[in-house]
Amino acid sequence: MPLFQFDLQNFMSVFGAMKIPENEIYMLEKSAPNLLVYALPAVFVFTVIEGLLSHFGEHKTYERKETIGSVFIGLGNLAVNLLMKVVLLYGALWIYNALPWRMELNWWTLIPCFVLYDCCSYWSHRISHFNRFFWATHVVHHSAEHYNLTVAFRQSWVQHIKIVFFIPVALMGFHPVIFFVASQLSTLYQFWVHTEAIGKLHPFFEKYFGTPSNHRVHHGSQEKYLDKNFGAAFMIWDHLFGTFQYEEEKPVYGLTTPIENKTNPFVLNFHEYRDMLTDIKGSDGLKELLFFMFASPGKVYRHKAEKSVRQMNLLLAHQEGGRFPLNKADKVLPAGQKTERMLKFTGMLILIIVLLLQVSPAESSPKDTLPTPRTENMLFFLQRDPDENTVIYQLNYDNEGKLDQRNPVKGSWIRYTEGGKCRELTGIENRFAYGVRCKSLGNDEFEIRLAAYKKLPLYLKRSEEDHKYKIYIRDEGKDYLLKRVFVRVNGGSFWFPRVQYIDLITVNSASGLEILKRINI
């Protein structure tokens, strides 16, 4: 009996706090420090120092328009946080008073509160990458193509929707002020990890704590870096749940589909919601509507790509009397809806590969206003007007100078808008858009299928004329050497470009004549 009484007394000393009257919310707000506001001078100083090092040093990590966009987003986010402070405190106070167990305002409780908050932050972050509705509240943070301290400013103005993931922490009975401080400390901790100025730290810290190196991995778009290192302050959650990855090669930052407007904070914050509404308007029934809202961004991307292919098949079947087999689930839409849907072609490469099946004489050549890449081992390249950036496909040789038998072809960017900088394809681009899947056919010949449209085989083989590797398309028993693809775009968006025509520059292997094939859309 005395032992039970002693345990009860200990429990009551920790969880026996009195309720907080609602009329004391003003005093509660005053006792909850605005750590984010207090830290602003230090944040400003370190950001300026990093910016000056970038400007005068060789390693450029800042871009003017992108930095302006980050600052605008950060100022807006600061204003939202100040407005939400009272709302969040009221919510935390309501939960606190409703619980039969409540902790006093003891600062030692900040330690377990912060650890539990960090665990919930891991799951909030992870779910945000696999659920489009929550991804829309997080995508702004990944939209920067340069990695510096201003990326930490890129917090969504509607990120407080994700407070639902932190309700379990509030249900533990922590004092509302402790809960509020833990939230701010988590945000402040994540500021310093957004930099390339700090390399790898001691292995112990790299394994168990959030560091700049670990977080650079999270922002990387390479295959091995995708959906890794979700932890904020601690990496123990990533080790426990199988999402940890050390930094190896330098990450490639940014979204798979870059945002053209880099300064408008409203576009940067809400472009995903705009795209989501567009998808919902064009959805076929409640099931697809919910899919567009809550499926993972990767699944949505694949679904839209497959849907665009089916729509193209419908169009081509209508124009040519059924050259392509139709999916039984597809239906012919009324004329007005058909015209609207046909403009919604997801991804330029899908359109191009499907239309490679068409062979028709061209009327004229495309205007040669875009740069022509001159790259060693290049097989063919893809461009679209008015974007100068080019995707090139090259032979892939190993370290010994031999053709890689597993992956003989690789794609990459030439970013002419960034001074001709070459860039590897991101993991998502490789997986769903511009990447290739290769299979050896024997006799030094390979079947190449593009990730965006696996139905059409391309063939890599040695030319009979010079015995060099080249890419061919086979149509009606003839080999056509593919050299260049040109797409004329007039308006629309990346997801739904308004394509006027596509030019395919090929060479007839039998006659050696260069042939321009134009497809008018």
Secondary structure, DSSP 8 states (H G I E B T S, - for coil): -HHHHHHHHHHHHHHB-----GGGHHHHHHHS--HHHHTHHHHHHHHHHHHHHHHHSSS----HHHHHHHHHHHHHHHHHHHHHHHHHHHHHHHHHHHSS-B--S-GGGHHHHHHHHHHHHHHHHHHHTT-HHHHTTTGGGG--SS-SGGGGG---TTGGGGGGGGHHHHTTT--HHHHHHHHHHHHHHTTTTS-SSS----HHHHHHB--HHHHHHHH--SGGGTT----SSBSHHHHHTT------S----S-SS--S--S-HHHHHHHHHHHHHHHHHT-SSHHHHHHHHHS-HHHHHHHHHHHHHHHHHHHHHHHHTSSS---TT-----HHHHHHHHT----HHHHHHHHTT-----SS-----S-----TTEEEEEEEETEEEEEEEEE-B-TTS-B-SS--EEEEEEEGGGTSEEEE--HHIIIIIS-EEEEEEETTEEEEEETTEEEEEEEEEE-TTT--EEEEEEETTEEEEEEEEEEEEEEE-SSSEEEEEEEEEEEETTT--EEEEEEE-
